[in-house]
Amino acid sequence: MGKYNEYTESELIELLKQDDQQALSALYYTHVKKLKYFIQRTAQSPFLAEDIVHDTFIKIWENRLEIDSTKPFKPYLFTIAKRNLLNMLKRAQHETSIMSEIRKYSKDEENTTELQLDYNESNSLISEAINSLSGQCKEVFVRCKIQGLTYKQAAEELGITESTVNKHMNRALTLMREYIKVKNAVSVLLACIALIK
């Protein structure tokens, strides 16, 4: 970080307000370990802690002009991180039922119950999870679970075998389950909500 190590926190914030990205990096490296520990102690998930820390510093950059350099930076930083965690918890509460459907399906991969998901009205996290899929994996999931095609129909449309469709579906559900788990860790957050009030 060179010369940035010599600046006080107040000076770094003033540089940050002048769009200095190196000042943001210096603040990040000063606080990242304690911030991760704070989030991880509550969320019990290193993946979730990484996401929250990343989002927190994005917000710091976006709101840099509002930061008061005369006040301690750490309480401001931790307040934003806590707010991010609480917002994630609120989203998680709305998504519980859809996640349980995905978990139920992924435990019984032969289950033929269709998940009736509408792109425009579906839960934002499920949409994010679907959009995180790529290539044929996503194509297969959309046809089978959104459009309601059978594996045979999806195979014919995509010009692949039914066993390939089955393989892509299993992979899609596994990836979506992991995506949701990392993004929300709902059960852990619900158990820990009292700690962050």
PyMOL commands that set and color helices and strands:
alter all, ss='L'
color gray80, all
select helices_A, chain A and resi 2-6+9-17+21-43+46-62+64-66+73-107+124-132+135-146+151-158+162-184+186-196
alter helices_A, ss='H'
color red, helices_A
deselect
rebuild
show_as cartoon
